[in-house]
Amino acid sequence: MDERDEADTDMQGTASIPAPDHARHKPFLKWPGGKINVVPKLRELLPRGERLVEPFVGSGAVFLNVDYPRYLLADSNADLINIFEHVAREGDAFFEFCRPWFAPAFNQGNVFYAMRELFNATREPRLRAALFLYLNKHCFNGLVRYNGRGEFNTPFGEVMQPHLPTDALAYFRRHAQRAEIVCQSFVTTMESARRGDVVYCDPPYVPLTKTASFTKFQRDDFGREQHEELARQARTLAARGIPVVISNHDTPFVREAYAGATLHPLSVRRSISRDGATRGAVKEIVAVFEAH
């Protein structure tokens, strides 16, 4: 898994998009690469527009903390989109359906693995959505990871008193009333963008070292070719008058791939490792492909 996580940053920006209010709205899911602490800086770089398009919506941290008239929230992870759809459509009824799995009896290793097995076996959308939330809140560091067979395989996390995030769920539901939520590839999403849109991309990051592997957030690998295609799509949209903003690691490959964009470096402190001594700051880039 990519070891990005909520971060401290140092970055300069230009344009400004206000948050829905002065509070910072946390996602109801924990997600590798979560942008909740980076959002204030990203808002400085996101242009104004009629619709925010997110081809890699992840936990929705950016979506939750900016104010556009409309949103297109997309991701290729079907489980993520499934739970977003249930939260947006059902609201309180879905929250209450999830509540029993947050009783203390379910915060045990043997029960967790039984629920993980049930999640991997069921194809009933509502049950799968509820179990996805349960697994996210009870597994190690909230990592969403699948094996080669497409099965969720993150181990039990021994989390102290996990709780149903009702406030965060409720806010997501309210904010999502202006959103279209779809499960599709980043290429399909970006090709659907039109003038008036602003596109923000938070893809699985390029590895920092040659020995590190590309990340796997869902069942499909995201490697070098996909990163090159993302950069090509960004240039194409910018040429059509649609601005694109992309976050990634600061590596020679990324700088070469994003040639022509305005690059804004920032420092991010990782917090996903068990060993606090290994949680150092790493360099990232926010690339802005300006519309022309």
N, C-alpha and C positions, 0 to 999 in steps of 0.2 A: 504493500500500500504506500501511497504517497504520504510523507510524514509532515505535510503542511498542517497547520492548525491555527486556531485563533492567535492573533499576532499583535505585537507592538510595532509601530512603523514610524518612519521619518521621511516625508515626501512633500514636494511642492506641487501645487496645481494651479488651474486657471478657472474654468467655468464652475458654477455651483448649482447643485440641485438640492433643495431643502428636504430634510427628513419629514415624514408625516407629522411628527411633533418633536419636541426637544428630547424625549427619551430615546434610548437606543433599544430597538426591538430585537430580542434574541429569537432565533429560530427554535421551533419545537423539536427539531432533530439535531443531534451532534453529527458533524460531517467533516471528514478530512479536508483540509484547505478552507475551513470556515472563515468567512470574511467579516465577522461581526466587529472586530476591533480595527479592521482596515477600512471599513465603510466610510468613516468621516473623511479620509483622504481620497477615496475613490469618488466621493461626491464632488470633490474639487475638480475632477477631470472629466466627469460625465457631462456631455452637452445637454442642453434642453431639447425636448422633442415631444411628439405626440404619443409615442409608445416606446417602452423599453423592451427590447428583445433579448432574452437570455438563452442561448443554445445549450449552456451547461448550468442549469439553475442550482443544482446542489441543494443545500439546505434552504436557499432563498434569502440569505442574509442581506444581499444587496437589494433585492426586490422589496423586502420588508422595511427598508430604511431610506427609500427614495420616494418621491411623489411625482409620478407621471400620470397622465390621464388614463392610459391603458398599458397593459403588459401582455407579452407573450412569453410564457414560462415553458421551456422545453428541456428534455433530457432523454438520453437513450436508456436510462435505468427504469424499467417498467414498474418496479416496486415503488420507487420514489414517486413517480407520476400517479400511481394508483392511490397512494395514501394522500397525496395532495388533492386529488379529485374527491376522495371521501370526506376530507376535512372541509373543503370548500362547499360541497353539496349538502352534507348531512349536519354539520355543526354539532350541537349538543348531543344529539342522538348517537353520533359516532363516538364522541368523547366518553359517554356513559358505557357504551359497548366495550371500550378499551379498559375502563377502570378496574375490573376484577383482576387483570393481570399485573396490577401494581400493588396488590396486597403482599404483606411480608412473606407469605408462604411461597410466592413465586420467585423470591430472590434467593434461590438456592441452586447450586450447580446441577443437581440431577433434574430438577424441574426445568431449568433453563434449556438443557440439552433435549429434553422431551418436547419443549415448545419449539425449539429450533428444528427438530425433526418434523413436527407437525407443519411448520411454516414451509419447509422444503417439499412436503408432500401435497399440501392443499393448493387448489387453483381457484378456490372461492374468493372473489376479490375483497369482500368486506373483512373476512377472517384474516386473509393474508395481509391486508393493510394494518389491522390491529396488532397482529403478531410482529409485523415489521417495526412498529413503534416500540413494542415490548422489547424486542431484540436490541434495537438501537440504544435503549436506555439501560439495558442490563448486560450488554456484552463489553468486551475489553475496549475502553476508550471510544466507544460508539463507532468503531470501524465497520463500514459496510463492505464486506469482502466476500467474493464468491470463488468456488473452486472451478476446475475445468468442466465439471458437469453442470455448472450454473447453480450450485447449491450454496446457500449462505453458510459460511464456515468459521466466522469469528468466534473465539472461545468466550466462556463466561468471564465477566469482569469483576465480580465481587464488589459491586458498587454499594456504597453505604446509602441505604434508604432512598432508592430511586422513586421518583414521584411522577404522576401524570401531569404534564405541563399544560394545565388547562388555560392559563392566561395566554401563553404563547400560541396555543392552538386556536383560541378564540380570535386573537389578533390576526393570525394568518387568514382565517376564514373571512373576516371583515375586509381585509386588504385585497383578498383574491376575488372579490366580487367584480373587480375591474380587469380580471386576468383571464386569458385563454390558456389552458394547461394541456400540453400535448406530449406524447412520447414519440420522439423521432430523432433522427440523426442531426448533428450540428450542420451538415451540409444542407439538408432539406430546410432546416430552420433559417439559415442565413440566406438561402436562395429565395425564401418567401418574404424577406425584408423589403420595405419600400420607403420612398422619401417620407421624411417626417419621423422615421424610426431612429432610435439609438441602440446599437448592439453592444452588449457587454459579454465578454467571453472569459470564463474561468475554467479552462480545460485541465485535465490531468497534467501535472507539470512535467517538463523535460527533466530527466535525471541530472543531478548535480555532478555525478562522477561517471566515468566510463564503465565502472563495475556495477553501478546501480541499474536496475531494470526499469523500463517504463511502467507506469502505474496501471492498476486494474481496478477501477471503481465499479465496473459493471461486467457483463459477460464478454464484452468485446475489448480486445487490446487497443490501446491508443499509443501508437509508436511514432517514429520519425515521419513516416509518410503522412499520417494524420495531422501532425503539427505543420508540415509544409503545406498541406491542403488548407488548413485553417488560415495560414498567412495569405495564401492565394485568394481565398474567399474574402478576407478583410480588404485586400487591395481592390478587388472587384467591386465591393460595396462602396468603398470610399470614392471610387471613380464614378459611381452612380449617384453620388451625393448623400450617402448614408454613412455617418461616422461609426467607427468600430473601436472599442477599447478592450485590450486583452491583458490579463495578468499571467505571469510565468516566472520561472527562475531566471536569474541573470547569468546566462552562460554564453559562450561564443556562438554556439549554434542558434540560440534564441535571438541574439543581436543580428546575426546574419539573416535569419528567417524573417525578422521584422524590419529589415532595411527599408528606409523611407518613412517609417513611422517616427513620431516623437517619443523618445524613451525616457521614462521617469523612474529612476532607481529608488528603491526603498529597502529598509532593513527589517526583517521579520524574525521574531523570536519564536521558535518552535516549542510546543509544550506537550507533544504526544508521547515522547519517550518515557519509559518507566524510570530511567536513570536521569535525575535532574542535572547531573554534570554534563550530559550530552545535549542539553537543550540550549544550544547556542543560537546566535542570530545568524541568519543566512541572507544572501542578497537576492532580491527579486526585482522585476521590472514591470511597470505598467506601460504598455505600448498604446499610443493613441494614433489611429489612422484617421486623419481629418478628412471630412467630406470636401470634394473639389469637383 
